[in-house]
Amino acid sequence: MLQRLVSILCITIILTLYAFAKEETKKEEGFKIGDPAPKFTLKDADDKEYSLELILGKDEENRKAVILIMGNRKVREEANKWAKDLHKIYEKNEEVALLMVADLRNLPFFVTEGMVKWGTKRENLPITIVLDWGGKVNELYKAKRSKPNLYIINKNGKVAFHQVGKHSEEFIKKLQAKVQESLKKDSPDEE
């Protein structure tokens, strides 16, 4: 009798875990190129607010494409390379805005908010870094945690590109082509 009860319990646990895994897969699949970009407002290390809507711009004629670089502390070096290279490419282009979204979930318990802000300022990157304390924006964008995530939000406010990957010349060229595409007034909303 006890053996049967344990077997039933094990089967129930396995089926429950499978159902949760399947639901997570559905959530992952729910985000597609062409979808409206999830809106957000986050603060930088100086507590200045940045919202996607304001960065895109309200004036239809002067809207920008936005490149988002997302990642956590484990991919910081790679994300910083992206930030520096993309800044060199787009620093004089007023049609493109760059923003790094730092995923601060799962920080060690002893790391304080002040330490994070100090470290962020110390990075001295040429683009703005906003702090995603609970990781909610990274979750909205379905950002992978193992590598930097790059997104292009086109002038229509839709996700035009998403790629996860290490910094490379090939990836930069692909990203630049997608940025050019997203700057067109009637840029396609789907690949």
C-alpha positions as CSV (number, residue, x, y, z in Angstrom):
1,M,0.0,0.0,0.0
2,L,2.8,2.4,0.9
3,Q,4.7,1.6,-2.2
4,R,1.6,2.4,-4.3
5,L,1.1,5.7,-2.6
6,V,4.7,6.7,-3.1
7,S,4.4,5.7,-6.8
8,I,1.3,7.8,-7.2
9,L,2.9,10.7,-5.5
10,C,6.0,10.5,-7.7
11,I,3.9,10.4,-10.9
12,T,1.9,13.4,-9.7
13,I,5.1,15.4,-9.0
14,I,6.5,14.5,-12.4
15,L,3.3,15.5,-14.2
16,T,3.1,18.8,-12.3
17,L,6.7,19.6,-13.1
18,Y,6.1,18.8,-16.8
19,A,3.0,21.0,-16.8
20,F,5.0,23.9,-15.4
21,A,7.8,23.4,-17.9
22,K,5.3,23.4,-20.7
23,E,3.7,26.6,-19.5
24,E,7.1,28.3,-19.3
25,T,7.8,27.2,-22.9
26,K,4.5,28.8,-24.0
27,K,5.5,32.1,-22.3
28,E,8.8,32.0,-24.1
29,E,7.2,31.5,-27.4
30,G,4.7,34.3,-26.8
31,F,7.1,37.1,-27.6
32,K,7.8,37.7,-31.3
33,I,9.4,40.1,-33.6
34,G,6.8,42.6,-34.7
35,D,5.1,42.7,-31.2
36,P,4.8,46.1,-29.5
37,A,7.8,46.6,-27.3
38,P,7.0,46.3,-23.6
39,K,6.9,49.7,-22.1
40,F,9.0,50.5,-19.1
41,T,10.3,53.3,-16.8
42,L,13.6,52.7,-14.9
43,K,16.1,54.9,-13.1
44,D,19.8,55.3,-13.6
45,A,22.4,55.4,-10.9
46,D,21.6,59.1,-10.3
47,D,17.9,58.3,-9.9
48,K,17.0,60.0,-13.2
49,E,14.0,58.3,-14.9
50,Y,14.1,56.9,-18.4
51,S,11.0,55.6,-20.1
52,L,10.9,53.8,-23.5
53,E,8.1,56.1,-24.6
54,L,10.2,59.2,-24.0
55,I,13.3,57.8,-25.6
56,L,11.4,56.8,-28.7
57,G,10.0,60.3,-28.9
58,K,6.4,61.6,-29.1
59,D,6.7,63.6,-32.3
60,E,6.0,61.2,-35.2
61,E,8.5,63.0,-37.5
62,N,11.4,62.8,-35.0
63,R,10.9,59.3,-33.5
64,K,14.0,57.3,-32.9
65,A,15.0,53.7,-33.2
66,V,16.2,52.3,-29.8
67,I,18.9,49.7,-29.3
68,L,18.5,48.0,-25.9
69,I,21.4,46.0,-24.4
70,M,20.2,43.8,-21.6
71,G,22.2,41.6,-19.3
72,N,23.1,40.8,-15.8
73,R,26.4,41.2,-13.9
74,K,27.8,37.9,-15.3
75,V,27.7,39.2,-18.9
76,R,28.8,42.7,-18.0
77,E,32.1,42.6,-19.8
78,E,30.5,41.5,-23.0
79,A,27.7,44.0,-22.7
80,N,30.2,46.8,-22.1
81,K,31.9,45.9,-25.4
82,W,28.6,46.2,-27.1
83,A,27.9,49.5,-25.4
84,K,31.3,51.0,-26.4
85,D,31.2,49.8,-30.1
86,L,27.6,50.8,-30.6
87,H,28.2,54.2,-29.1
88,K,31.1,54.7,-31.6
89,I,28.8,53.8,-34.5
90,Y,25.7,55.8,-33.4
91,E,27.0,58.7,-31.3
92,K,26.4,61.2,-34.0
93,N,23.2,59.7,-35.3
94,E,20.2,61.5,-33.7
95,E,17.8,58.9,-35.1
96,V,19.2,56.1,-32.8
97,A,19.2,55.9,-29.0
98,L,21.2,53.5,-27.0
99,L,20.3,52.2,-23.5
100,M,21.7,49.4,-21.3
101,V,19.2,47.7,-19.0
102,A,21.1,46.1,-16.1
103,D,19.3,43.0,-14.7
104,L,19.9,43.2,-11.0
105,R,18.0,40.1,-9.9
106,N,19.9,37.6,-7.8
107,L,22.6,39.9,-6.5
108,P,24.5,38.5,-3.5
109,F,22.7,39.5,-0.3
110,F,25.6,41.7,0.8
111,V,25.6,44.0,-2.3
112,T,23.8,47.2,-1.4
113,E,22.0,49.6,-3.6
114,G,24.7,52.2,-3.0
115,M,27.4,49.7,-4.0
116,V,25.5,49.0,-7.3
117,K,25.1,52.7,-8.1
118,W,28.7,53.5,-7.3
119,G,29.9,50.6,-9.5
120,T,27.6,51.6,-12.3
121,K,29.0,55.2,-12.2
122,R,32.5,53.8,-12.0
123,E,32.0,51.8,-15.3
124,N,32.0,55.2,-17.0
125,L,30.3,53.8,-20.1
126,P,29.4,56.2,-22.9
127,I,25.7,55.2,-22.8
128,T,23.1,55.4,-20.1
129,I,22.6,52.3,-17.8
130,V,19.3,51.9,-16.2
131,L,18.8,49.6,-13.2
132,D,16.3,46.8,-13.4
133,W,16.3,45.9,-9.7
134,G,13.7,43.2,-9.8
135,G,14.5,42.0,-13.3
136,K,11.0,42.7,-14.4
137,V,11.9,44.5,-17.7
138,N,14.3,41.7,-18.6
139,E,11.5,39.2,-17.9
140,L,9.1,41.3,-20.1
141,Y,11.6,41.1,-22.9
142,K,12.3,37.4,-22.3
143,A,16.0,38.2,-22.1
144,K,18.3,35.3,-21.7
145,R,20.6,35.5,-18.7
146,S,23.7,33.7,-20.1
147,K,24.7,36.2,-22.8
148,P,24.0,39.8,-23.7
149,N,20.6,40.4,-25.4
150,L,20.3,43.1,-28.0
151,Y,16.9,44.5,-29.1
152,I,16.0,47.0,-31.7
153,I,12.8,48.9,-31.2
154,N,11.7,50.5,-34.4
155,K,10.2,54.0,-34.8
156,N,6.8,52.4,-34.6
157,G,7.5,51.1,-31.1
158,K,7.7,47.5,-32.2
159,V,10.4,45.0,-31.6
160,A,12.3,44.8,-34.9
161,F,15.2,42.6,-33.8
162,H,16.4,40.4,-31.0
163,Q,19.5,38.4,-30.8
164,V,21.4,36.8,-28.0
165,G,25.1,36.5,-28.5
166,K,28.7,37.4,-28.0
167,H,30.3,40.5,-29.4
168,S,31.5,39.9,-33.0
169,E,32.1,41.9,-36.2
170,E,29.5,39.7,-38.0
171,F,26.9,40.4,-35.3
172,I,27.6,44.1,-35.5
173,K,27.1,44.2,-39.3
174,K,23.8,42.3,-38.9
175,L,22.7,44.7,-36.2
176,Q,23.6,47.7,-38.3
177,A,21.5,46.4,-41.2
178,K,18.5,45.9,-38.9
179,V,18.9,49.4,-37.5
180,Q,18.9,50.9,-41.0
181,E,15.8,48.9,-41.8
182,S,14.1,50.0,-38.6
183,L,14.8,53.7,-39.4
184,K,12.7,53.7,-42.5
185,K,9.4,55.4,-42.0
186,D,7.4,52.4,-43.1
187,S,9.7,49.8,-41.6
188,P,8.3,46.3,-41.6
189,D,7.1,45.1,-38.2
190,E,8.0,41.5,-38.9
191,E,11.1,39.7,-40.3
